[in-house]
Structure formats: structure tokens, C-alpha cells
């Protein structure tokens, strides 16, 4: 059986859809009959509620949004999976994750290191930024950031799900990390131009120094320490570390990743609404 956590999120829903025909169990906080697969209640904040659903030979997809207890909870679920004798754990991390990194990069880094040392066959998926997050970055026709002129890569979350589906339905190989990227890397000024051209919604990119970006994030309601860390992380992301591309999506799924223009055309209403 393939046990899917985070089944109602962007990646999880696409993954469940891609696993039709397989024995799938979604772990959900509340009933989700629209998923079209079997589901059971479970909550990563209570790792034992996930662990009780695992049996020897199962495959586990481990993914969730971030919260303060993220790393401890995910480590606990990995330990329960190892105890149950699961055949593989596939987890979604982030490109460049490492213990001690800023925000989610540090949390994911702790979980990834724990999984690699667990003895369980694993695949750590390390995507770049998600295209699905771009509409939320546009407010009143403006996209703010501290990326500078550097190129940044974005990937469609559905391509991450497609990679996970492929890995979960083939024999589990040796543990491996997979850096997942979209087909092109662009500066945020060029991304704004693409949004304008494809959606018809005028968007411009405004680059801010890190301190001003932190203040901008505070005005949006982020606590000061988190705003400072996020602004610093945005600047790091724009320094070229997220510019290089990999062939991993096509190698694993057999098809190229979706382009930014294709995503924008499909999600035009998210930018114009």
C-alpha cells in the first residue's frame, strides 16, 4: 500500500490522482471523499496517528506544510516507519536544505539527515520554488522581492507529484536525493514580463534591499524575526544557487517538466481575479 500524507495539498492531490489504479491510503485531518481513494484520519502533529497506519512493505509519501514542530514530528514518523518495516519513504524537501539553514531549509535539512540515517530506503525530492506560489506574490500588480537580477527556477508542483508517483510505483532503489527543476530559470523582472504577456494582467517586479523587504513583509503581518529571515532567504535564493537546471523530472517521469508559460495560461484567473 502507498500511504500518502499531505494528501489534500497541491502536491498530495496531484499525487493521489497520479496513483489511480494502485492501493492508496490518504492520511487526512478531516474527511476528504473528493480525493477518490481510501482515507483514514491522521495528523503529523500526532506522529503515532500516522504510524498506526503503516505496515511492513508499505511505501510512505511524507509531506506537509511547515510549522514549529515540523522537524520533530517528521523525524518521529520516520522512526515509526522504520519500526513498521516500510519499503520506502519519499519526502518533499527543498533545494539546498541543510541543518542550520534559514527557515524551511533548516527544518527540511534536519528531517532529510534523519531519513538518510534511518536505514529505510528513501528518496528526498528537492524542488525549487513552486509556480503555484507566484499568484500570491502579486499584489495590486506588483511583485516585491530581494532577488536582484539573478535567475531563479520555478517548478510546477504537479511535476513534483509526478516524480513521487513514479518513484513510489517502481522498485525502491538505493537511497537518493533528486533536485527537481522546471525547464527554465528567469529573473523576477522577466517573470513579471511573462505574467503580463501571458495573462494580460500588468505586473511589474520591484526589487528591494533586504532591510526594506523585511519591513514590507512585516507590514503584511509577518513577525519581525521571521520577516528578517525570509528577506535574507529571498536574497540568497537570487544569488544563483537556484538558477541551474537538472534533467531529473524528465529522467524519472519520461516527460519534460511544464513550462512557466503553460502554467500561466492555465492559471490566468489566479492573476486576474
C-alpha positions, 0 to 999 in steps of 0.5 A: 500500500502507498500511504500518502500524507499531505494528501489534500495539498497541491502536491498530495492531490496531484499525487493521489490522482497520479496513483489511480489504479494502485492501493492508496491510503490518504492520511487526512485531518478531516474527511476528504471523499473528493480525493477518490481513494481510501482515507483514514484520519491522521495528523503529523502533529500526532506522529503515532496517528500516522504510524498506526497506519503503516505496515511492513512493505508499505511505501510512505509519501511524507509531506506537509506544510511547515510549522514549529514542530515540523522537524520533530514530528517528521523525524518521529514518523520516520522512526515509526516507519522504520519500526513498521518495516516500510519499503520506502519513504519519499519526502518533499524537501527543498533545494539546498536544505541543510541543518542550520539553514534559514527557515524551511531549509533548516527544518527540511535539512534536519528531517532529510539527515534523519531519513538518510540515517534511518536505514529505510530506503528513501528518496528526498525530492528537492524542488525549487520554488513552486509556480503555484506560489507566484499568484500570491506574490502579486499584489495590486500588480506588483511583485516585491522581492530581494532577488536582484537580477539573478535567475531563479527556477520555478517548478510546477508542483504537479511535476513534483507529484509526478516524480513521487508517483513514479518513484513510489510505483517502481522498485525502491532503489538505493537511497537518493536525493533528486533536485527537481527543476522546471525547464527554465530559470528567469529573473523576477523582472522577466517573470513579471514580463511573462505574467503580463504577456501571458495573462494580460494582467500588468505586473511589474517586479520591484526589487528591494534591499533586504532591510526594506523587504523585511519591513514590507513583509512585516507590514503584511503581518509577518513577525519581525524575526521571521520577516528578517529571515525570509528577506535574507532567504529571498536574497540568497535564493537570487544569488544563483544557487537556484538558477541551474537546471537538472534533467531529473523530472524528465529522467524519472517521469519520461516527460519534460517538466511544464513550462512557466508559460503553460502554467500561466495560461492555465492559471490566468484567473489566479492573476486576474481575479 
